[in-house]
Amino acid sequence: MAYGVVSTTMLLSFGLPPATASASVHAAEMFTTAASASSHISHRNVNWRLFWRLAPAGIAGGILGTYVLTSIDGSVLRPFVTVYLGLLGAYILFRAFRARAPYREHGTAYVAPLGVAGGFVDAAGGGGWGPIVTSSLIGSGGAPRFVVGTVNTVEFFVTTAVSVAFLTALLTGHWQQADGLYGHIWSVAGLVVGGVLAAPLAGFVVRIIPARPLMILVGGLVISLAAYQTWQLLA
């Protein structure tokens, strides 16, 4: 959870425009989420009923978020994306300390809107699918092991859809500010290598480490990176 948020915040701190950062991260996530999904499936962490409710909604939201992100000037979006990432870090911390609701199986009426929202902000903000969808499902009574496994497996399909949408926007001329995207190929390669090496561990780690300490660490890291990015914008 929060691979996209952490990676996008880091790329923004290096000066990449929001759309370029999001496109780079999602290109890398096609490989990392494939590794993560394979790990969770092999460890039997996936609730397939939840998967089929969540995947179509997440894909639709991701494509819509890509369209919005590629339609707005990067310099205008940058402060808003930075604020969003900082608030997302605070949201992760809030979810970490909030008491979980009694266990329940989530219905389509709850899962579908959550999937659309998660996919949209993931594409438009460069990350957020895991923190929003995972923490919301766990906080409202989902079983942590199966929520994490299912949400990560769906993320592969959401990420692939977002990457195809970015490519389509680039090829059709809808994305006018893609200059320099190919110059960041090594950044993408680094994200791929690091993520693929780390992702298979997630399927095992989620079975032995409580969710709260991990969420606290992730939330603190995201807030710190967003604060650094804010300092850069104000300097």
Rosetta silent file (secondary structure, phi, psi, omega in degrees, C-alpha in Angstrom):
SEQUENCE: MAYGVVSTTMLLSFGLPPATASASVHAAEMFTTAASASSHISHRNVNWRLFWRLAPAGIAGGILGTYVLTSIDGSVLRPFVTVYLGLLGAYILFRAFRARAPYREHGTAYVAPLGVAGGFVDAAGGGGWGPIVTSSLIGSGGAPRFVVGTVNTVEFFVTTAVSVAFLTALLTGHWQQADGLYGHIWSVAGLVVGGVLAAPLAGFVVRIIPARPLMILVGGLVISLAAYQTWQLLA
SCORE:     score description
SCORE:     0.000 S_00000001
   1 L     0.000  134.678  175.007    0.000    0.000    0.000 S_00000001
   2 L    83.596   14.392  172.824    1.162    3.531   -0.938 S_00000001
   3 H   -57.322  -47.377 -178.913    3.780    2.547   -3.544 S_00000001
   4 H   -65.615  -41.428 -179.044    2.224    5.070   -5.924 S_00000001
   5 H   -62.984  -49.268 -178.581    1.870    7.794   -3.303 S_00000001
   6 H   -64.411  -45.988 -177.280    5.478    7.511   -2.110 S_00000001
   7 H   -65.335  -43.580 -179.907    6.926    7.189   -5.629 S_00000001
   8 H   -64.785  -41.986  178.938    4.888   10.084   -7.062 S_00000001
   9 H   -62.206  -39.752  177.391    5.784   12.364   -4.167 S_00000001
  10 H   -63.928  -44.877 -178.876    9.465   11.569   -4.689 S_00000001
  11 H   -65.728  -38.243  176.117    9.263   12.266   -8.436 S_00000001
  12 H   -61.743  -37.338 -179.881    7.445   15.557   -7.815 S_00000001
  13 H   -67.909  -20.194  176.184   10.242   16.560   -5.435 S_00000001
  14 L   -87.390   -2.312  175.881   12.676   16.002   -8.340 S_00000001
  15 L   101.511    6.274  179.464   10.725   18.501  -10.444 S_00000001
  16 L   -74.013  142.852  173.590    8.568   16.267  -12.665 S_00000001
  17 L   -63.688  153.608 -177.575    5.132   17.627  -13.689 S_00000001
  18 H   -54.893  -44.706 -177.887    2.198   15.774  -12.053 S_00000001
  19 H   -65.666  -39.996  178.878    1.039   14.043  -15.255 S_00000001
  20 H   -66.272  -41.119  178.475    4.564   12.877  -16.105 S_00000001
  21 H   -63.217  -45.442 -178.863    5.107   11.625  -12.562 S_00000001
  22 H   -64.471  -43.641  178.942    1.804    9.750  -12.543 S_00000001
  23 H   -62.082  -41.068  179.889    2.440    8.213  -15.980 S_00000001
  24 H   -64.368  -44.779 -178.376    5.934    7.098  -14.921 S_00000001
  25 H   -66.042  -41.477 -179.376    4.712    5.548  -11.697 S_00000001
  26 H   -69.385  -31.865  174.267    1.844    3.723  -13.362 S_00000001
  27 H   -62.923  -43.279  177.898    4.164    2.344  -16.033 S_00000001
  28 H   -67.699  -36.508 -177.102    6.360    0.933  -13.273 S_00000001
  29 H   -67.385  -20.789  176.127    3.340   -0.315  -11.340 S_00000001
  30 H   -59.131  -34.894  179.517    2.316   -2.567  -14.215 S_00000001
  31 H   -83.717  -43.534 -176.552    5.299   -4.736  -13.246 S_00000001
  32 H   -69.435  -38.302  179.921    5.188   -4.308   -9.475 S_00000001
  33 H   -72.205  -29.247  174.860    1.447   -4.943   -9.183 S_00000001
  34 H   -64.186  -42.661  178.339    1.792   -8.045  -11.364 S_00000001
  35 H   -66.162  -42.716 -179.769    4.397   -9.374   -8.931 S_00000001
  36 H   -64.896  -44.907 -179.846    2.285   -8.380   -5.938 S_00000001
  37 H   -61.639  -42.346  178.907   -0.899   -9.902   -7.368 S_00000001
  38 H   -60.766  -40.428  179.439    0.891  -13.163   -8.122 S_00000001
  39 H   -64.615  -46.035 -178.042    2.172  -13.297   -4.559 S_00000001
  40 H   -67.579  -37.753  177.894   -1.249  -12.658   -3.022 S_00000001
  41 H   -64.624  -42.787 -179.214   -2.959  -15.178   -5.294 S_00000001
  42 H   -66.418  -29.482  178.114   -0.383  -17.829   -4.435 S_00000001
  43 L   -89.986    4.574  178.176   -0.876  -17.128   -0.711 S_00000001
  44 L    58.259   45.994  179.551   -4.672  -17.306   -1.189 S_00000001
  45 L   -98.278    6.183 -172.100   -5.204  -13.755    0.050 S_00000001
  46 L  -103.631  128.398  171.342   -7.804  -12.838   -2.623 S_00000001
  47 L   -93.643  104.659 -171.610  -11.569  -12.628   -2.056 S_00000001
  48 H   -69.917  -27.826  175.467  -12.809  -13.185   -5.611 S_00000001
  49 H   -64.943  -43.525  177.085  -16.330  -11.944   -4.907 S_00000001
  50 H   -66.400  -37.822  179.742  -14.885   -8.617   -3.768 S_00000001
  51 H   -55.940  -49.339 -175.994  -12.507   -8.633   -6.741 S_00000001
  52 H   -72.199  -19.761  173.669  -15.309   -8.719   -9.312 S_00000001
  53 H   -80.145  -33.502 -171.036  -17.172   -5.921   -7.537 S_00000001
  54 H   -89.093  -38.044 -171.664  -14.131   -3.703   -7.257 S_00000001
  55 H   -60.201  -51.651 -178.728  -12.231   -4.153  -10.539 S_00000001
  56 H   -60.357  -39.705 -179.926  -14.697   -2.616  -13.072 S_00000001
  57 H   -66.304  -42.504  179.602  -15.312    0.419  -10.863 S_00000001
  58 H   -64.162  -40.290  178.835  -11.603    0.998  -10.263 S_00000001
  59 H   -63.812  -44.648  179.720  -10.799    0.778  -13.975 S_00000001
  60 H   -61.645  -45.073  179.200  -13.538    3.292  -14.857 S_00000001
  61 H   -64.314  -38.337  179.803  -12.356    5.742  -12.189 S_00000001
  62 H   -65.050  -41.934  178.901   -8.729    5.408  -13.287 S_00000001
  63 H   -64.764  -40.717  178.204   -9.489    6.193  -16.930 S_00000001
  64 H   -64.233  -42.495  179.250  -11.527    9.250  -15.908 S_00000001
  65 H   -63.422  -37.182  177.659   -8.723   10.477  -13.631 S_00000001
  66 H   -63.394  -43.384  179.440   -6.181   10.122  -16.450 S_00000001
  67 H   -60.055  -43.597 -179.633   -8.340   12.233  -18.764 S_00000001
  68 H   -65.258  -44.494 -175.884   -8.600   14.999  -16.150 S_00000001
  69 H   -64.740  -37.957 -178.556   -4.876   14.952  -15.340 S_00000001
  70 L   -82.969   -0.705 -179.033   -3.796   15.208  -18.980 S_00000001
  71 L  -100.156   -9.290 -173.774   -6.236   18.047  -19.639 S_00000001
  72 L  -119.435  141.728  179.559   -4.841   20.536  -17.105 S_00000001
  73 L   -57.727  134.865 -176.545   -1.513   22.382  -17.091 S_00000001
  74 H   -61.869  -36.776 -179.286    1.013   20.699  -14.809 S_00000001
  75 H   -66.868  -27.514  177.511    2.110   23.921  -13.093 S_00000001
  76 H   -76.628  -38.906 -176.282   -1.492   24.560  -12.072 S_00000001
  77 H   -75.984  -29.548 -169.646   -2.013   21.045  -10.758 S_00000001
  78 H   -51.995  -50.651  179.515    1.264   20.682   -8.867 S_00000001
  79 H   -62.082  -37.320 -178.972    0.256   22.508   -5.631 S_00000001
  80 H   -68.182  -39.580  178.189   -3.092   20.714   -5.522 S_00000001
  81 H   -65.257  -39.155  179.177   -1.480   17.294   -6.005 S_00000001
  82 H   -63.378  -44.578  177.832    1.014   18.077   -3.242 S_00000001
  83 H   -62.255  -42.621  179.402   -1.781   19.070   -0.844 S_00000001
  84 H   -58.532  -44.901 -178.715   -3.714   15.946   -1.805 S_00000001
  85 H   -64.807  -39.315  177.423   -0.732   13.713   -1.024 S_00000001
  86 H   -63.892  -43.296  177.859   -0.230   15.385    2.351 S_00000001
  87 H   -64.979  -34.417  178.795   -3.907   14.953    3.239 S_00000001
  88 H   -66.290  -38.996  175.395   -3.710   11.344    2.103 S_00000001
  89 H   -61.252  -42.162  177.426   -0.826   10.749    4.492 S_00000001
  90 H   -65.170  -36.701  178.923   -2.892   12.230    7.318 S_00000001
  91 H   -64.461  -39.673  177.548   -5.838   10.041    6.264 S_00000001
  92 H   -61.942  -43.758  178.358   -3.654    6.940    6.471 S_00000001
  93 H   -63.662  -41.211  178.394   -2.617    7.881   10.011 S_00000001
  94 H   -59.209  -45.496  179.443   -6.247    8.542   10.950 S_00000001
  95 H   -65.322  -32.124 -178.898   -7.258    5.110    9.665 S_00000001
  96 H   -65.148  -37.349 -175.648   -4.365    3.503   11.549 S_00000001
  97 H   -94.589   -9.496 -179.087   -5.569    4.774   14.933 S_00000001
  98 L   -79.090  138.539  178.912   -9.284    4.435   14.292 S_00000001
  99 L   -66.111  138.425  179.357  -10.992    1.408   15.790 S_00000001
 100 L   -76.990  145.369  176.306  -12.101   -1.142   13.215 S_00000001
 101 L   -75.276  162.268  176.196  -15.761   -1.901   12.744 S_00000001
 102 L   -57.762  150.305 -176.656  -17.075   -5.446   13.312 S_00000001
 103 L   -60.538  137.791  173.859  -16.332   -7.804   10.426 S_00000001
 104 L  -156.223  155.696  176.501  -18.749   -7.719    7.516 S_00000001
 105 L   -88.587  124.448 -175.550  -18.847   -8.602    3.813 S_00000001
 106 L   -79.612  139.051  178.509  -19.101   -5.438    1.720 S_00000001
 107 L   -91.511  171.347 -178.117  -21.841   -5.137   -0.901 S_00000001
 108 H   -62.077  -34.709 -177.693  -21.682   -3.623   -4.378 S_00000001
 109 H   -62.192  -27.048  177.829  -23.422   -0.417   -3.230 S_00000001
 110 H   -93.450  -41.392 -172.547  -20.404    0.359   -1.024 S_00000001
 111 H   -71.592  -42.770 -175.128  -17.602   -1.177   -3.095 S_00000001
 112 H   -61.272  -51.971  177.777  -18.450    0.300   -6.520 S_00000001
 113 H   -62.047  -36.326  177.905  -18.377    4.025   -5.546 S_00000001
 114 H   -63.681  -40.030  178.232  -15.257    3.402   -3.466 S_00000001
 115 H   -64.478  -42.612  178.110  -13.596    1.766   -6.471 S_00000001
 116 H   -62.459  -45.767 -179.826  -14.454    4.671   -8.779 S_00000001
 117 H   -64.123  -44.018 -179.994  -13.152    7.204   -6.252 S_00000001
 118 H   -63.443  -43.276  178.324   -9.999    5.199   -5.604 S_00000001
 119 H   -65.422  -39.581 -179.422   -9.246    4.764   -9.302 S_00000001
 120 H   -63.515  -53.095 -176.923   -9.880    8.433  -10.051 S_00000001
 121 H   -69.788  -27.300  177.835   -7.621    9.864   -7.345 S_00000001
 122 H   -63.951  -44.637  179.913   -4.977    7.220   -8.053 S_00000001
 123 H   -74.329  -47.316 -175.481   -4.636    8.404  -11.659 S_00000001
 124 H   -70.977  -32.775 -178.070   -5.210   12.123  -11.050 S_00000001
 125 H  -100.658   -4.333  179.972   -3.029   12.293   -7.933 S_00000001
 126 L    85.400    0.861 -179.649   -0.379    9.780   -8.958 S_00000001
 127 L   170.014  164.077  178.182   -1.316    7.381   -6.178 S_00000001
 128 L   134.672   -9.921  179.812   -3.935    6.629   -3.568 S_00000001
 129 H   -56.658  -54.045 -178.795   -5.628    3.421   -4.698 S_00000001
 130 H   -64.734  -53.580 -178.786   -4.234    1.362   -1.834 S_00000001
 131 H   -57.816  -40.353 -177.359   -4.448    3.939    0.968 S_00000001
 132 H   -77.226  -52.187 -174.087   -8.026    4.925    0.124 S_00000001
 133 H   -73.662  -47.382 -178.283   -9.553    1.585   -0.868 S_00000001
 134 H   -62.929  -50.999 -176.137   -7.621   -0.694    1.488 S_00000001
 135 H   -66.583  -33.569  178.876   -7.923    1.486    4.583 S_00000001
 136 H   -67.985  -43.131 -179.212  -11.626    2.181    3.900 S_00000001
 137 H   -68.748  -40.914  178.030  -12.495   -1.499    3.515 S_00000001
 138 H   -68.098  -43.106 -178.225  -10.476   -2.539    6.570 S_00000001
 139 H   -64.840  -24.389 -178.853  -11.787    0.375    8.635 S_00000001
 140 L  -100.787   14.456  171.088  -15.381   -0.570    7.818 S_00000001
 141 L   114.517    4.297  179.223  -15.002   -4.201    8.817 S_00000001
 142 L   -73.729  150.381  176.891  -13.122   -6.018    6.062 S_00000001
 143 L   -72.562  119.534 -173.115  -10.704   -8.819    6.926 S_00000001
 144 H   -51.971  -45.671 -176.751   -7.214   -7.240    6.562 S_00000001
 145 H   -59.207  -47.159 -175.405   -5.564  -10.224    4.886 S_00000001
 146 H   -79.818  -28.712  175.360   -8.194  -10.574    2.155 S_00000001
 147 H   -66.956  -48.750 -179.650   -8.738   -6.841    1.700 S_00000001
 148 H   -61.418  -45.985 -179.130   -5.029   -6.216    1.143 S_00000001
 149 H   -63.440  -42.497 -178.185   -4.692   -9.215   -1.172 S_00000001
 150 H   -70.644  -46.681 -178.937   -7.788   -8.365   -3.205 S_00000001
 151 H   -61.961  -40.436  177.900   -7.121   -4.626   -3.510 S_00000001
 152 H   -67.196  -35.090  178.257   -3.521   -5.273   -4.625 S_00000001
 153 H   -69.209  -43.149  176.979   -4.677   -7.798   -7.204 S_00000001
 154 H   -62.237  -33.734 -175.808   -7.279   -5.393   -8.617 S_00000001
 155 H   -59.395  -31.301  177.498   -4.627   -2.683   -8.730 S_00000001
 156 H   -58.521  -43.412 -178.187   -2.802   -4.494  -11.533 S_00000001
 157 H   -73.068  -36.834  176.360   -5.838   -4.093  -13.788 S_00000001
 158 H   -64.542  -45.684 -179.541   -6.450   -0.489  -12.707 S_00000001
 159 H   -63.062  -41.620  178.466   -2.805    0.397  -13.319 S_00000001
 160 H   -62.619  -42.733  178.752   -2.817   -1.261  -16.742 S_00000001
 161 H   -63.565  -41.630  179.381   -5.957    0.661  -17.722 S_00000001
 162 H   -65.274  -42.497  179.495   -4.447    3.955  -16.535 S_00000001
 163 H   -63.192  -42.285  177.074   -1.197    3.300  -18.432 S_00000001
 164 H   -63.674  -38.366  178.719   -3.124    2.528  -21.633 S_00000001
 165 H   -65.632  -40.715  176.033   -5.157    5.720  -21.110 S_00000001
 166 H   -62.312  -44.333 -179.766   -1.961    7.781  -20.727 S_00000001
 167 H   -63.510  -41.433  178.725   -0.534    6.199  -23.887 S_00000001
 168 H   -63.358  -42.790  178.325   -3.754    6.842  -25.794 S_00000001
 169 H   -62.589  -36.709  179.585   -3.800   10.479  -24.646 S_00000001
 170 H   -69.273  -46.251 -176.090   -0.197   10.871  -25.795 S_00000001
 171 H   -70.001  -29.303 -178.639   -0.717    9.256  -29.217 S_00000001
 172 L   -90.208   -2.157  179.415   -3.921   11.184  -29.960 S_00000001
 173 L    82.047    5.372  179.067   -2.432   14.540  -29.011 S_00000001
 174 L   -69.960  -32.381 -179.139   -4.783   15.013  -26.051 S_00000001
 175 L   -95.347   98.587 -172.763   -1.826   15.167  -23.680 S_00000001
 176 L   -83.016  -17.751 -173.008    0.003   18.287  -24.803 S_00000001
 177 L  -114.546   46.532  179.145    2.586   18.456  -22.004 S_00000001
 178 L   -93.516    9.567 -178.477    4.256   15.061  -22.257 S_00000001
 179 L   -58.335  134.795  176.392    7.617   16.605  -23.196 S_00000001
 180 L    88.071   -1.388 -178.320   10.485   14.904  -21.430 S_00000001
 181 L   -60.364  -43.152 -178.200    8.559   11.753  -20.549 S_00000001
 182 H   -70.871  -18.849  178.153   11.044    9.533  -22.365 S_00000001
 183 H   -73.861   -8.879 -178.976   13.905   11.275  -20.586 S_00000001
 184 H  -107.030   24.545 -176.931   12.753    9.716  -17.319 S_00000001
 185 H   -61.738  -33.277 -179.463   13.047    6.117  -18.502 S_00000001
 186 H   -72.872  -29.283  174.496   15.721    5.375  -15.890 S_00000001
 187 H   -64.650  -43.242  178.066   13.453    6.640  -13.134 S_00000001
 188 H   -63.506  -42.955 -179.613   10.804    4.205  -14.304 S_00000001
 189 H   -60.986  -40.772  178.406   13.379    1.410  -14.536 S_00000001
 190 H   -64.327  -41.415  177.386   14.485    2.091  -10.965 S_00000001
 191 H   -63.709  -38.861  179.938   10.898    2.007   -9.733 S_00000001
 192 H   -64.710  -50.335 -176.710   10.327   -1.270  -11.591 S_00000001
 193 H   -62.203  -49.465 -179.481   13.424   -3.007  -10.220 S_00000001
 194 H   -63.368  -42.610 -178.451   12.892   -1.860   -6.635 S_00000001
 195 H   -68.383  -41.569 -179.856    9.189   -2.570   -6.695 S_00000001
 196 H   -65.598  -36.067  177.990    9.459   -6.015   -8.278 S_00000001
 197 H   -67.894  -35.971 -175.710   12.080   -7.036   -5.717 S_00000001
 198 H   -86.858  -33.721 -171.651    9.929   -5.826   -2.819 S_00000001
 199 H   -57.066  -43.237 -178.585    6.417   -6.730   -3.988 S_00000001
 200 H   -60.669  -23.493  178.612    6.603  -10.538   -3.526 S_00000001
 201 H   -69.720  -23.476 -174.184    7.392   -9.999    0.143 S_00000001
 202 H   -62.923  -40.623 -179.353    4.044   -8.267    0.649 S_00000001
 203 H   -60.985  -30.641  178.208    2.018  -11.445    0.343 S_00000001
 204 H   -84.723  -43.979 -175.696    4.040  -12.956    3.179 S_00000001
 205 H   -62.039  -38.535 -176.563    4.445   -9.840    5.330 S_00000001
 206 H   -63.727  -17.809 -179.881    0.708   -9.091    5.411 S_00000001
 207 H   -85.588  -18.283 -172.475    0.205  -12.439    7.147 S_00000001
 208 H  -120.235  -19.323 -177.954    2.623  -11.755   10.022 S_00000001
 209 L  -110.420  130.618  179.087    2.771   -7.971   10.671 S_00000001
 210 L   -59.924  149.912 -177.043   -0.248   -6.052   12.034 S_00000001
 211 H   -66.814  -35.586 -173.169   -1.748   -3.448    9.712 S_00000001
 212 H   -60.590  -50.088  179.544   -1.548   -0.556   12.213 S_00000001
 213 H   -60.001  -37.621  179.082    2.276   -0.268   12.486 S_00000001
 214 H   -65.991  -41.582  179.624    2.629   -0.446    8.701 S_00000001
 215 H   -65.886  -36.357  178.204   -0.012    2.246    8.173 S_00000001
 216 H   -64.659  -43.485  179.307    1.662    4.522   10.715 S_00000001
 217 H   -64.089  -44.981 -179.064    5.018    4.192    8.949 S_00000001
 218 H   -65.122  -46.153  179.707    3.518    4.803    5.518 S_00000001
 219 H   -59.699  -43.876  179.098    1.438    7.774    6.678 S_00000001
 220 H   -63.713  -40.610  179.384    4.422    9.404    8.365 S_00000001
 221 H   -65.490  -44.327 -178.870    6.609    8.933    5.294 S_00000001
 222 H   -63.650  -42.786  178.776    4.005   10.386    2.911 S_00000001
 223 H   -62.606  -41.353  179.937    3.432   13.442    5.126 S_00000001
 224 H   -63.396  -43.742  179.598    7.197   14.049    5.360 S_00000001
 225 H   -67.187  -38.871  178.156    7.627   13.860    1.583 S_00000001
 226 H   -66.088  -37.497  177.772    4.631   16.132    0.982 S_00000001
 227 H   -64.346  -39.965  177.800    6.032   18.654    3.479 S_00000001
 228 H   -64.537  -41.902  178.213    9.356   18.637    1.633 S_00000001
 229 H   -64.297  -38.932  177.402    7.571   19.184   -1.672 S_00000001
 230 H   -62.983  -41.290  178.133    5.596   22.087   -0.155 S_00000001
 231 H   -61.075  -39.976  178.393    8.846   23.642    1.066 S_00000001
 232 H   -64.351  -39.608 -179.302   10.224   23.393   -2.494 S_00000001
 233 H   -67.785  -33.815 -176.863    7.150   25.119   -3.930 S_00000001
 234 H   -86.302  -19.777 -176.435    7.363   27.968   -1.405 S_00000001
 235 L   -69.301    0.000    0.000   11.135   28.407   -1.606 S_00000001
